[in-house]
Amino acid sequence: MPDRIELLQGTLDMLILRTLLLGPAHGHEIAKHIQRTTADLLQVEHGSLYPALHRLERKAWLAAKWKAPGKELKREFKYYQLTAAGRKQLLAEESKWKQMTGAIARVMWPAEEG
């Protein structure tokens, strides 16, 4: 898709944490939520998503557990859930994001001097 936008480094982690604020989800659900929410502008490839999920799990910002197949599941899925440390990190990431986008906006669209 030519209109796709590449994510800034570190942004994917923030989007994953924010998505999991809604509740536990497996990787495919996380990727689809980001894609749907951004009207298909952001598409997270599995080659980026799963390393990010594993990194966040190692940092203890996510907890994960396997859910066995049942009536609604055809196969086992690993569900990720935000931890208390992950919630705290999300707040820090959101604050940094707001500062960064504000700074970029000031460069791109400076207030008229006068």
Jmol script that loads the backbone (N, CA, C; Angstrom):
load data "model"
ATOM      1  N   MET A   1       0.847  -1.183   0.000  1.00  0.00           N
ATOM      2  CA  MET A   1       0.000   0.000   0.000  1.00  0.00           C
ATOM      3  C   MET A   1       0.891   1.245   0.000  1.00  0.00           C
ATOM      4  N   PRO A   2       0.827   2.084  -1.027  1.00  0.00           N
ATOM      5  CA  PRO A   2       1.725   3.234  -1.144  1.00  0.00           C
ATOM      6  C   PRO A   2       1.503   4.294  -0.073  1.00  0.00           C
ATOM      7  N   ASP A   3       0.318   4.375   0.509  1.00  0.00           N
ATOM      8  CA  ASP A   3       0.032   5.406   1.498  1.00  0.00           C
ATOM      9  C   ASP A   3       0.408   4.993   2.919  1.00  0.00           C
ATOM     10  N   ARG A   4       0.942   3.786   3.061  1.00  0.00           N
ATOM     11  CA  ARG A   4       1.320   3.331   4.398  1.00  0.00           C
ATOM     12  C   ARG A   4       2.409   4.217   4.980  1.00  0.00           C
ATOM     13  N   ILE A   5       2.385   4.345   6.294  1.00  0.00           N
ATOM     14  CA  ILE A   5       3.363   5.168   6.995  1.00  0.00           C
ATOM     15  C   ILE A   5       4.227   4.258   7.856  1.00  0.00           C
ATOM     16  N   GLU A   6       5.531   4.453   7.793  1.00  0.00           N
ATOM     17  CA  GLU A   6       6.445   3.696   8.643  1.00  0.00           C
ATOM     18  C   GLU A   6       6.372   4.261  10.058  1.00  0.00           C
ATOM     19  N   LEU A   7       6.363   3.381  11.044  1.00  0.00           N
ATOM     20  CA  LEU A   7       6.311   3.817  12.433  1.00  0.00           C
ATOM     21  C   LEU A   7       7.679   4.324  12.882  1.00  0.00           C
ATOM     22  N   LEU A   8       7.678   5.381  13.680  1.00  0.00           N
ATOM     23  CA  LEU A   8       8.904   5.853  14.286  1.00  0.00           C
ATOM     24  C   LEU A   8       9.368   4.812  15.290  1.00  0.00           C
ATOM     25  N   GLN A   9      10.673   4.692  15.453  1.00  0.00           N
ATOM     26  CA  GLN A   9      11.197   3.718  16.402  1.00  0.00           C
ATOM     27  C   GLN A   9      10.633   4.013  17.802  1.00  0.00           C
ATOM     28  N   GLY A  10      10.183   2.983  18.482  1.00  0.00           N
ATOM     29  CA  GLY A  10       9.615   3.138  19.811  1.00  0.00           C
ATOM     30  C   GLY A  10       8.113   3.347  19.800  1.00  0.00           C
ATOM     31  N   THR A  11       7.569   3.776  18.686  1.00  0.00           N
ATOM     32  CA  THR A  11       6.135   4.033  18.596  1.00  0.00           C
ATOM     33  C   THR A  11       5.334   2.744  18.672  1.00  0.00           C
ATOM     34  N   LEU A  12       5.838   1.673  18.082  1.00  0.00           N
ATOM     35  CA  LEU A  12       5.125   0.401  18.105  1.00  0.00           C
ATOM     36  C   LEU A  12       4.912  -0.072  19.535  1.00  0.00           C
ATOM     37  N   ASP A  13       5.927   0.065  20.377  1.00  0.00           N
ATOM     38  CA  ASP A  13       5.773  -0.347  21.778  1.00  0.00           C
ATOM     39  C   ASP A  13       4.624   0.412  22.429  1.00  0.00           C
ATOM     40  N   MET A  14       4.568   1.706  22.206  1.00  0.00           N
ATOM     41  CA  MET A  14       3.511   2.530  22.792  1.00  0.00           C
ATOM     42  C   MET A  14       2.132   2.101  22.275  1.00  0.00           C
ATOM     43  N   LEU A  15       2.031   1.819  20.985  1.00  0.00           N
ATOM     44  CA  LEU A  15       0.752   1.403  20.405  1.00  0.00           C
ATOM     45  C   LEU A  15       0.309   0.045  20.954  1.00  0.00           C
ATOM     46  N   ILE A  16       1.256  -0.860  21.161  1.00  0.00           N
ATOM     47  CA  ILE A  16       0.932  -2.168  21.742  1.00  0.00           C
ATOM     48  C   ILE A  16       0.430  -1.981  23.172  1.00  0.00           C
ATOM     49  N   LEU A  17       1.159  -1.199  23.968  1.00  0.00           N
ATOM     50  CA  LEU A  17       0.744  -0.967  25.357  1.00  0.00           C
ATOM     51  C   LEU A  17      -0.645  -0.334  25.398  1.00  0.00           C
ATOM     52  N   ARG A  18      -0.885   0.625  24.530  1.00  0.00           N
ATOM     53  CA  ARG A  18      -2.189   1.315  24.505  1.00  0.00           C
ATOM     54  C   ARG A  18      -3.299   0.357  24.092  1.00  0.00           C
ATOM     55  N   THR A  19      -3.030  -0.500  23.127  1.00  0.00           N
ATOM     56  CA  THR A  19      -4.025  -1.472  22.681  1.00  0.00           C
ATOM     57  C   THR A  19      -4.376  -2.424  23.817  1.00  0.00           C
ATOM     58  N   LEU A  20      -3.377  -2.867  24.575  1.00  0.00           N
ATOM     59  CA  LEU A  20      -3.623  -3.822  25.652  1.00  0.00           C
ATOM     60  C   LEU A  20      -4.269  -3.179  26.876  1.00  0.00           C
ATOM     61  N   LEU A  21      -4.347  -1.862  26.897  1.00  0.00           N
ATOM     62  CA  LEU A  21      -5.098  -1.177  27.950  1.00  0.00           C
ATOM     63  C   LEU A  21      -6.570  -1.588  27.881  1.00  0.00           C
ATOM     64  N   LEU A  22      -7.015  -1.983  26.694  1.00  0.00           N
ATOM     65  CA  LEU A  22      -8.407  -2.412  26.492  1.00  0.00           C
ATOM     66  C   LEU A  22      -8.665  -3.816  27.031  1.00  0.00           C
ATOM     67  N   GLY A  23      -7.603  -4.589  27.270  1.00  0.00           N
ATOM     68  CA  GLY A  23      -7.741  -5.946  27.776  1.00  0.00           C
ATOM     69  C   GLY A  23      -6.787  -6.884  27.067  1.00  0.00           C
ATOM     70  N   PRO A  24      -6.674  -8.125  27.568  1.00  0.00           N
ATOM     71  CA  PRO A  24      -5.759  -9.102  26.980  1.00  0.00           C
ATOM     72  C   PRO A  24      -6.091  -9.392  25.515  1.00  0.00           C
ATOM     73  N   ALA A  25      -5.052  -9.664  24.734  1.00  0.00           N
ATOM     74  CA  ALA A  25      -5.247  -9.983  23.318  1.00  0.00           C
ATOM     75  C   ALA A  25      -4.045 -10.773  22.820  1.00  0.00           C
ATOM     76  N   HIS A  26      -4.253 -11.545  21.757  1.00  0.00           N
ATOM     77  CA  HIS A  26      -3.119 -12.221  21.127  1.00  0.00           C
ATOM     78  C   HIS A  26      -2.576 -11.326  20.015  1.00  0.00           C
ATOM     79  N   GLY A  27      -1.410 -11.689  19.503  1.00  0.00           N
ATOM     80  CA  GLY A  27      -0.703 -10.840  18.548  1.00  0.00           C
ATOM     81  C   GLY A  27      -1.529 -10.399  17.357  1.00  0.00           C
ATOM     82  N   HIS A  28      -2.233 -11.332  16.737  1.00  0.00           N
ATOM     83  CA  HIS A  28      -3.030 -10.985  15.555  1.00  0.00           C
ATOM     84  C   HIS A  28      -4.108  -9.957  15.906  1.00  0.00           C
ATOM     85  N   GLU A  29      -4.729 -10.108  17.074  1.00  0.00           N
ATOM     86  CA  GLU A  29      -5.755  -9.146  17.503  1.00  0.00           C
ATOM     87  C   GLU A  29      -5.146  -7.758  17.708  1.00  0.00           C
ATOM     88  N   ILE A  30      -3.950  -7.720  18.276  1.00  0.00           N
ATOM     89  CA  ILE A  30      -3.270  -6.439  18.495  1.00  0.00           C
ATOM     90  C   ILE A  30      -2.997  -5.753  17.159  1.00  0.00           C
ATOM     91  N   ALA A  31      -2.437  -6.501  16.217  1.00  0.00           N
ATOM     92  CA  ALA A  31      -2.131  -5.940  14.892  1.00  0.00           C
ATOM     93  C   ALA A  31      -3.398  -5.455  14.198  1.00  0.00           C
ATOM     94  N   LYS A  32      -4.459  -6.240  14.252  1.00  0.00           N
ATOM     95  CA  LYS A  32      -5.716  -5.855  13.600  1.00  0.00           C
ATOM     96  C   LYS A  32      -6.327  -4.626  14.253  1.00  0.00           C
ATOM     97  N   HIS A  33      -6.238  -4.525  15.585  1.00  0.00           N
ATOM     98  CA  HIS A  33      -6.782  -3.354  16.275  1.00  0.00           C
ATOM     99  C   HIS A  33      -6.068  -2.082  15.811  1.00  0.00           C
ATOM    100  N   ILE A  34      -4.739  -2.147  15.742  1.00  0.00           N
ATOM    101  CA  ILE A  34      -3.969  -0.979  15.294  1.00  0.00           C
ATOM    102  C   ILE A  34      -4.334  -0.630  13.858  1.00  0.00           C
ATOM    103  N   GLN A  35      -4.453  -1.623  13.012  1.00  0.00           N
ATOM    104  CA  GLN A  35      -4.805  -1.392  11.610  1.00  0.00           C
ATOM    105  C   GLN A  35      -6.204  -0.782  11.490  1.00  0.00           C
ATOM    106  N   ARG A  36      -7.178  -1.374  12.174  1.00  0.00           N
ATOM    107  CA  ARG A  36      -8.563  -0.875  12.120  1.00  0.00           C
ATOM    108  C   ARG A  36      -8.668   0.541  12.672  1.00  0.00           C
ATOM    109  N   THR A  37      -8.039   0.775  13.818  1.00  0.00           N
ATOM    110  CA  THR A  37      -8.137   2.071  14.485  1.00  0.00           C
ATOM    111  C   THR A  37      -7.539   3.187  13.648  1.00  0.00           C
ATOM    112  N   THR A  38      -6.542   2.859  12.836  1.00  0.00           N
ATOM    113  CA  THR A  38      -5.884   3.874  12.007  1.00  0.00           C
ATOM    114  C   THR A  38      -6.403   3.866  10.565  1.00  0.00           C
ATOM    115  N   ALA A  39      -7.564   3.256  10.351  1.00  0.00           N
ATOM    116  CA  ALA A  39      -8.167   3.192   9.012  1.00  0.00           C
ATOM    117  C   ALA A  39      -7.171   2.631   7.987  1.00  0.00           C
ATOM    118  N   ASP A  40      -6.480   1.564   8.377  1.00  0.00           N
ATOM    119  CA  ASP A  40      -5.525   0.845   7.524  1.00  0.00           C
ATOM    120  C   ASP A  40      -4.257   1.628   7.207  1.00  0.00           C
ATOM    121  N   LEU A  41      -4.048   2.779   7.822  1.00  0.00           N
ATOM    122  CA  LEU A  41      -2.842   3.561   7.552  1.00  0.00           C
ATOM    123  C   LEU A  41      -1.614   2.902   8.166  1.00  0.00           C
ATOM    124  N   LEU A  42      -1.779   2.346   9.370  1.00  0.00           N
ATOM    125  CA  LEU A  42      -0.685   1.639  10.028  1.00  0.00           C
ATOM    126  C   LEU A  42      -0.976   0.143   9.986  1.00  0.00           C
ATOM    127  N   GLN A  43      -0.062  -0.599   9.403  1.00  0.00           N
ATOM    128  CA  GLN A  43      -0.181  -2.056   9.355  1.00  0.00           C
ATOM    129  C   GLN A  43       1.074  -2.633   9.983  1.00  0.00           C
ATOM    130  N   VAL A  44       0.891  -3.356  11.065  1.00  0.00           N
ATOM    131  CA  VAL A  44       2.019  -3.903  11.808  1.00  0.00           C
ATOM    132  C   VAL A  44       2.335  -5.293  11.268  1.00  0.00           C
ATOM    133  N   GLU A  45       3.529  -5.440  10.738  1.00  0.00           N
ATOM    134  CA  GLU A  45       3.958  -6.731  10.208  1.00  0.00           C
ATOM    135  C   GLU A  45       4.347  -7.651  11.353  1.00  0.00           C
ATOM    136  N   HIS A  46       4.101  -8.948  11.177  1.00  0.00           N
ATOM    137  CA  HIS A  46       4.429  -9.919  12.216  1.00  0.00           C
ATOM    138  C   HIS A  46       5.908  -9.901  12.548  1.00  0.00           C
ATOM    139  N   GLY A  47       6.758  -9.604  11.565  1.00  0.00           N
ATOM    140  CA  GLY A  47       8.193  -9.543  11.778  1.00  0.00           C
ATOM    141  C   GLY A  47       8.615  -8.408  12.705  1.00  0.00           C
ATOM    142  N   SER A  48       7.744  -7.429  12.885  1.00  0.00           N
ATOM    143  CA  SER A  48       7.997  -6.338  13.834  1.00  0.00           C
ATOM    144  C   SER A  48       7.225  -6.558  15.132  1.00  0.00           C
ATOM    145  N   LEU A  49       5.999  -7.074  15.000  1.00  0.00           N
ATOM    146  CA  LEU A  49       5.115  -7.212  16.153  1.00  0.00           C
ATOM    147  C   LEU A  49       5.645  -8.196  17.190  1.00  0.00           C
ATOM    148  N   TYR A  50       5.973  -9.405  16.767  1.00  0.00           N
ATOM    149  CA  TYR A  50       6.330 -10.433  17.743  1.00  0.00           C
ATOM    150  C   TYR A  50       7.647 -10.144  18.458  1.00  0.00           C
ATOM    151  N   PRO A  51       8.672  -9.631  17.778  1.00  0.00           N
ATOM    152  CA  PRO A  51       9.859  -9.226  18.539  1.00  0.00           C
ATOM    153  C   PRO A  51       9.532  -8.128  19.569  1.00  0.00           C
ATOM    154  N   ALA A  52       8.640  -7.202  19.209  1.00  0.00           N
ATOM    155  CA  ALA A  52       8.247  -6.138  20.146  1.00  0.00           C
ATOM    156  C   ALA A  52       7.501  -6.732  21.347  1.00  0.00           C
ATOM    157  N   LEU A  53       6.583  -7.658  21.089  1.00  0.00           N
ATOM    158  CA  LEU A  53       5.846  -8.300  22.186  1.00  0.00           C
ATOM    159  C   LEU A  53       6.804  -9.033  23.122  1.00  0.00           C
ATOM    160  N   HIS A  54       7.755  -9.747  22.561  1.00  0.00           N
ATOM    161  CA  HIS A  54       8.724 -10.481  23.388  1.00  0.00           C
ATOM    162  C   HIS A  54       9.604  -9.522  24.189  1.00  0.00           C
ATOM    163  N   ARG A  55       9.997  -8.401  23.580  1.00  0.00           N
ATOM    164  CA  ARG A  55      10.812  -7.398  24.266  1.00  0.00           C
ATOM    165  C   ARG A  55      10.024  -6.795  25.442  1.00  0.00           C
ATOM    166  N   LEU A  56       8.756  -6.470  25.203  1.00  0.00           N
ATOM    167  CA  LEU A  56       7.925  -5.886  26.263  1.00  0.00           C
ATOM    168  C   LEU A  56       7.680  -6.895  27.383  1.00  0.00           C
ATOM    169  N   GLU A  57       7.574  -8.150  27.021  1.00  0.00           N
ATOM    170  CA  GLU A  57       7.401  -9.211  28.022  1.00  0.00           C
ATOM    171  C   GLU A  57       8.679  -9.336  28.870  1.00  0.00           C
ATOM    172  N   ARG A  58       9.850  -9.287  28.232  1.00  0.00           N
ATOM    173  CA  ARG A  58      11.119  -9.362  28.970  1.00  0.00           C
ATOM    174  C   ARG A  58      11.277  -8.190  29.940  1.00  0.00           C
ATOM    175  N   LYS A  59      10.747  -7.026  29.557  1.00  0.00           N
ATOM    176  CA  LYS A  59      10.818  -5.843  30.424  1.00  0.00           C
ATOM    177  C   LYS A  59       9.765  -5.876  31.526  1.00  0.00           C
ATOM    178  N   ALA A  60       8.916  -6.917  31.513  1.00  0.00           N
ATOM    179  CA  ALA A  60       7.831  -7.101  32.493  1.00  0.00           C
ATOM    180  C   ALA A  60       6.731  -6.054  32.357  1.00  0.00           C
ATOM    181  N   TRP A  61       6.606  -5.461  31.170  1.00  0.00           N
ATOM    182  CA  TRP A  61       5.511  -4.538  30.906  1.00  0.00           C
ATOM    183  C   TRP A  61       4.283  -5.304  30.429  1.00  0.00           C
ATOM    184  N   LEU A  62       4.512  -6.537  29.981  1.00  0.00           N
ATOM    185  CA  LEU A  62       3.427  -7.430  29.574  1.00  0.00           C
ATOM    186  C   LEU A  62       3.607  -8.764  30.270  1.00  0.00           C
ATOM    187  N   ALA A  63       2.496  -9.396  30.559  1.00  0.00           N
ATOM    188  CA  ALA A  63       2.498 -10.787  31.011  1.00  0.00           C
ATOM    189  C   ALA A  63       1.800 -11.575  29.910  1.00  0.00           C
ATOM    190  N   ALA A  64       2.199 -12.821  29.747  1.00  0.00           N
ATOM    191  CA  ALA A  64       1.611 -13.617  28.668  1.00  0.00           C
ATOM    192  C   ALA A  64       1.285 -15.009  29.179  1.00  0.00           C
ATOM    193  N   LYS A  65       0.217 -15.567  28.615  1.00  0.00           N
ATOM    194  CA  LYS A  65      -0.102 -16.962  28.912  1.00  0.00           C
ATOM    195  C   LYS A  65      -0.775 -17.574  27.695  1.00  0.00           C
ATOM    196  N   TRP A  66      -0.540 -18.860  27.547  1.00  0.00           N
ATOM    197  CA  TRP A  66      -1.119 -19.595  26.432  1.00  0.00           C
ATOM    198  C   TRP A  66      -2.539 -19.982  26.784  1.00  0.00           C
ATOM    199  N   LYS A  67      -3.424 -19.846  25.814  1.00  0.00           N
ATOM    200  CA  LYS A  67      -4.812 -20.257  25.998  1.00  0.00           C
ATOM    201  C   LYS A  67      -5.050 -21.451  25.085  1.00  0.00           C
ATOM    202  N   ALA A  68      -5.471 -22.541  25.688  1.00  0.00           N
ATOM    203  CA  ALA A  68      -5.681 -23.785  24.945  1.00  0.00           C
ATOM    204  C   ALA A  68      -6.871 -23.662  23.998  1.00  0.00           C
ATOM    205  N   PRO A  69      -6.840 -24.428  22.926  1.00  0.00           N
ATOM    206  CA  PRO A  69      -7.965 -24.406  21.997  1.00  0.00           C
ATOM    207  C   PRO A  69      -9.244 -24.876  22.688  1.00  0.00           C
ATOM    208  N   GLY A  70     -10.332 -24.328  22.256  1.00  0.00           N
ATOM    209  CA  GLY A  70     -11.643 -24.700  22.791  1.00  0.00           C
ATOM    210  C   GLY A  70     -12.672 -24.536  21.695  1.00  0.00           C
ATOM    211  N   LYS A  71     -13.900 -24.311  22.098  1.00  0.00           N
ATOM    212  CA  LYS A  71     -14.972 -24.142  21.114  1.00  0.00           C
ATOM    213  C   LYS A  71     -14.708 -22.944  20.200  1.00  0.00           C
ATOM    214  N   GLU A  72     -14.253 -21.826  20.802  1.00  0.00           N
ATOM    215  CA  GLU A  72     -14.055 -20.612  19.999  1.00  0.00           C
ATOM    216  C   GLU A  72     -12.671 -20.539  19.359  1.00  0.00           C
ATOM    217  N   LEU A  73     -11.728 -21.335  19.836  1.00  0.00           N
ATOM    218  CA  LEU A  73     -10.367 -21.307  19.292  1.00  0.00           C
ATOM    219  C   LEU A  73     -10.041 -22.620  18.594  1.00  0.00           C
ATOM    220  N   LYS A  74      -9.457 -22.519  17.420  1.00  0.00           N
ATOM    221  CA  LYS A  74      -9.066 -23.712  16.669  1.00  0.00           C
ATOM    222  C   LYS A  74      -7.670 -24.191  17.073  1.00  0.00           C
ATOM    223  N   ARG A  75      -6.871 -23.250  17.596  1.00  0.00           N
ATOM    224  CA  ARG A  75      -5.515 -23.599  18.019  1.00  0.00           C
ATOM    225  C   ARG A  75      -5.149 -22.755  19.229  1.00  0.00           C
ATOM    226  N   GLU A  76      -4.024 -23.074  19.831  1.00  0.00           N
ATOM    227  CA  GLU A  76      -3.551 -22.365  21.014  1.00  0.00           C
ATOM    228  C   GLU A  76      -3.047 -20.974  20.618  1.00  0.00           C
ATOM    229  N   PHE A  77      -3.352 -19.974  21.447  1.00  0.00           N
ATOM    230  CA  PHE A  77      -2.885 -18.604  21.229  1.00  0.00           C
ATOM    231  C   PHE A  77      -2.213 -18.100  22.486  1.00  0.00           C
ATOM    232  N   LYS A  78      -1.200 -17.266  22.301  1.00  0.00           N
ATOM    233  CA  LYS A  78      -0.544 -16.621  23.434  1.00  0.00           C
ATOM    234  C   LYS A  78      -1.193 -15.259  23.631  1.00  0.00           C
ATOM    235  N   TYR A  79      -1.812 -15.077  24.786  1.00  0.00           N
ATOM    236  CA  TYR A  79      -2.491 -13.828  25.107  1.00  0.00           C
ATOM    237  C   TYR A  79      -1.576 -12.947  25.950  1.00  0.00           C
ATOM    238  N   TYR A  80      -1.511 -11.683  25.576  1.00  0.00           N
ATOM    239  CA  TYR A  80      -0.685 -10.712  26.282  1.00  0.00           C
ATOM    240  C   TYR A  80      -1.581  -9.790  27.090  1.00  0.00           C
ATOM    241  N   GLN A  81      -1.073  -9.418  28.258  1.00  0.00           N
ATOM    242  CA  GLN A  81      -1.839  -8.565  29.160  1.00  0.00           C
ATOM    243  C   GLN A  81      -0.906  -7.510  29.733  1.00  0.00           C
ATOM    244  N   LEU A  82      -1.396  -6.306  29.878  1.00  0.00           N
ATOM    245  CA  LEU A  82      -0.623  -5.206  30.441  1.00  0.00           C
ATOM    246  C   LEU A  82      -0.403  -5.452  31.936  1.00  0.00           C
ATOM    247  N   THR A  83       0.813  -5.220  32.420  1.00  0.00           N
ATOM    248  CA  THR A  83       1.108  -5.321  33.842  1.00  0.00           C
ATOM    249  C   THR A  83       1.038  -3.924  34.458  1.00  0.00           C
ATOM    250  N   ALA A  84       1.156  -3.848  35.780  1.00  0.00           N
ATOM    251  CA  ALA A  84       1.177  -2.541  36.451  1.00  0.00           C
ATOM    252  C   ALA A  84       2.370  -1.721  35.948  1.00  0.00           C
ATOM    253  N   ALA A  85       3.508  -2.385  35.769  1.00  0.00           N
ATOM    254  CA  ALA A  85       4.695  -1.687  35.240  1.00  0.00           C
ATOM    255  C   ALA A  85       4.439  -1.212  33.808  1.00  0.00           C
ATOM    256  N   GLY A  86       3.689  -1.999  33.034  1.00  0.00           N
ATOM    257  CA  GLY A  86       3.346  -1.617  31.667  1.00  0.00           C
ATOM    258  C   GLY A  86       2.430  -0.405  31.632  1.00  0.00           C
ATOM    259  N   ARG A  87       1.495  -0.341  32.571  1.00  0.00           N
ATOM    260  CA  ARG A  87       0.601   0.831  32.652  1.00  0.00           C
ATOM    261  C   ARG A  87       1.408   2.095  32.962  1.00  0.00           C
ATOM    262  N   LYS A  88       2.348   1.947  33.895  1.00  0.00           N
ATOM    263  CA  LYS A  88       3.206   3.076  34.262  1.00  0.00           C
ATOM    264  C   LYS A  88       4.051   3.510  33.066  1.00  0.00           C
ATOM    265  N   GLN A  89       4.594   2.541  32.339  1.00  0.00           N
ATOM    266  CA  GLN A  89       5.396   2.841  31.151  1.00  0.00           C
ATOM    267  C   GLN A  89       4.555   3.522  30.078  1.00  0.00           C
ATOM    268  N   LEU A  90       3.318   3.078  29.904  1.00  0.00           N
ATOM    269  CA  LEU A  90       2.429   3.695  28.918  1.00  0.00           C
ATOM    270  C   LEU A  90       2.235   5.178  29.233  1.00  0.00           C
ATOM    271  N   LEU A  91       2.021   5.514  30.497  1.00  0.00           N
ATOM    272  CA  LEU A  91       1.870   6.923  30.876  1.00  0.00           C
ATOM    273  C   LEU A  91       3.122   7.714  30.530  1.00  0.00           C
ATOM    274  N   ALA A  92       4.296   7.130  30.790  1.00  0.00           N
ATOM    275  CA  ALA A  92       5.559   7.806  30.465  1.00  0.00           C
ATOM    276  C   ALA A  92       5.701   7.980  28.952  1.00  0.00           C
ATOM    277  N   GLU A  93       5.365   6.937  28.189  1.00  0.00           N
ATOM    278  CA  GLU A  93       5.462   6.999  26.722  1.00  0.00           C
ATOM    279  C   GLU A  93       4.507   8.037  26.157  1.00  0.00           C
ATOM    280  N   GLU A  94       3.283   8.086  26.689  1.00  0.00           N
ATOM    281  CA  GLU A  94       2.297   9.065  26.213  1.00  0.00           C
ATOM    282  C   GLU A  94       2.801  10.484  26.465  1.00  0.00           C
ATOM    283  N   SER A  95       3.401  10.706  27.631  1.00  0.00           N
ATOM    284  CA  SER A  95       3.925  12.031  27.963  1.00  0.00           C
ATOM    285  C   SER A  95       5.051  12.426  26.996  1.00  0.00           C
ATOM    286  N   LYS A  96       5.974  11.495  26.738  1.00  0.00           N
ATOM    287  CA  LYS A  96       7.066  11.774  25.792  1.00  0.00           C
ATOM    288  C   LYS A  96       6.513  12.025  24.391  1.00  0.00           C
ATOM    289  N   TRP A  97       5.493  11.244  23.999  1.00  0.00           N
ATOM    290  CA  TRP A  97       4.899  11.398  22.668  1.00  0.00           C
ATOM    291  C   TRP A  97       4.288  12.789  22.514  1.00  0.00           C
ATOM    292  N   LYS A  98       3.559  13.243  23.526  1.00  0.00           N
ATOM    293  CA  LYS A  98       2.941  14.570  23.466  1.00  0.00           C
ATOM    294  C   LYS A  98       4.002  15.658  23.363  1.00  0.00           C
ATOM    295  N   GLN A  99       5.092  15.517  24.118  1.00  0.00           N
ATOM    296  CA  GLN A  99       6.174  16.502  24.049  1.00  0.00           C
ATOM    297  C   GLN A  99       6.807  16.509  22.666  1.00  0.00           C
ATOM    298  N   MET A 100       7.066  15.317  22.123  1.00  0.00           N
ATOM    299  CA  MET A 100       7.724  15.225  20.821  1.00  0.00           C
ATOM    300  C   MET A 100       6.829  15.777  19.713  1.00  0.00           C
ATOM    301  N   THR A 101       5.548  15.391  19.693  1.00  0.00           N
ATOM    302  CA  THR A 101       4.674  15.885  18.627  1.00  0.00           C
ATOM    303  C   THR A 101       4.462  17.390  18.743  1.00  0.00           C
ATOM    304  N   GLY A 102       4.440  17.897  19.966  1.00  0.00           N
ATOM    305  CA  GLY A 102       4.333  19.343  20.157  1.00  0.00           C
ATOM    306  C   GLY A 102       5.554  20.072  19.612  1.00  0.00           C
ATOM    307  N   ALA A 103       6.736  19.509  19.877  1.00  0.00           N
ATOM    308  CA  ALA A 103       7.965  20.127  19.393  1.00  0.00           C
ATOM    309  C   ALA A 103       8.032  20.093  17.868  1.00  0.00           C
ATOM    310  N   ILE A 104       7.667  18.968  17.279  1.00  0.00           N
ATOM    311  CA  ILE A 104       7.660  18.855  15.814  1.00  0.00           C
ATOM    312  C   ILE A 104       6.659  19.834  15.217  1.00  0.00           C
ATOM    313  N   ALA A 105       5.494  19.962  15.824  1.00  0.00           N
ATOM    314  CA  ALA A 105       4.476  20.893  15.323  1.00  0.00           C
ATOM    315  C   ALA A 105       4.985  22.334  15.353  1.00  0.00           C
ATOM    316  N   ARG A 106       5.744  22.680  16.388  1.00  0.00           N
ATOM    317  CA  ARG A 106       6.279  24.048  16.468  1.00  0.00           C
ATOM    318  C   ARG A 106       7.287  24.326  15.359  1.00  0.00           C
ATOM    319  N   VAL A 107       8.019  23.312  14.937  1.00  0.00           N
ATOM    320  CA  VAL A 107       8.967  23.482  13.831  1.00  0.00           C
ATOM    321  C   VAL A 107       8.218  23.543  12.501  1.00  0.00           C
ATOM    322  N   MET A 108       7.252  22.637  12.326  1.00  0.00           N
ATOM    323  CA  MET A 108       6.524  22.553  11.065  1.00  0.00           C
ATOM    324  C   MET A 108       5.590  23.723  10.832  1.00  0.00           C
ATOM    325  N   TRP A 109       4.928  24.170  11.882  1.00  0.00           N
ATOM    326  CA  TRP A 109       3.941  25.251  11.766  1.00  0.00           C
ATOM    327  C   TRP A 109       4.190  26.302  12.843  1.00  0.00           C
ATOM    328  N   PRO A 110       5.283  27.070  12.683  1.00  0.00           N
ATOM    329  CA  PRO A 110       5.622  28.047  13.710  1.00  0.00           C
ATOM    330  C   PRO A 110       4.522  29.123  13.835  1.00  0.00           C
ATOM    331  N   ALA A 111       4.361  29.578  15.058  1.00  0.00           N
ATOM    332  CA  ALA A 111       3.386  30.643  15.291  1.00  0.00           C
ATOM    333  C   ALA A 111       3.880  31.897  14.577  1.00  0.00           C
ATOM    334  N   GLU A 112       2.942  32.613  14.019  1.00  0.00           N
ATOM    335  CA  GLU A 112       3.321  33.842  13.317  1.00  0.00           C
ATOM    336  C   GLU A 112       3.849  34.855  14.315  1.00  0.00           C
ATOM    337  N   GLU A 113       4.975  35.447  13.966  1.00  0.00           N
ATOM    338  CA  GLU A 113       5.537  36.476  14.837  1.00  0.00           C
ATOM    339  C   GLU A 113       4.924  37.814  14.463  1.00  0.00           C
ATOM    340  N   GLY A 114       4.688  38.596  15.454  1.00  0.00           N
ATOM    341  CA  GLY A 114       4.122  39.874  15.094  1.00  0.00           C
ATOM    342  C   GLY A 114       3.735  40.604  16.240  1.00  0.00           C
TER     343      GLY A 114
END
end "model"
wireframe off; spacefill off
backbone 0.3
color backbone group
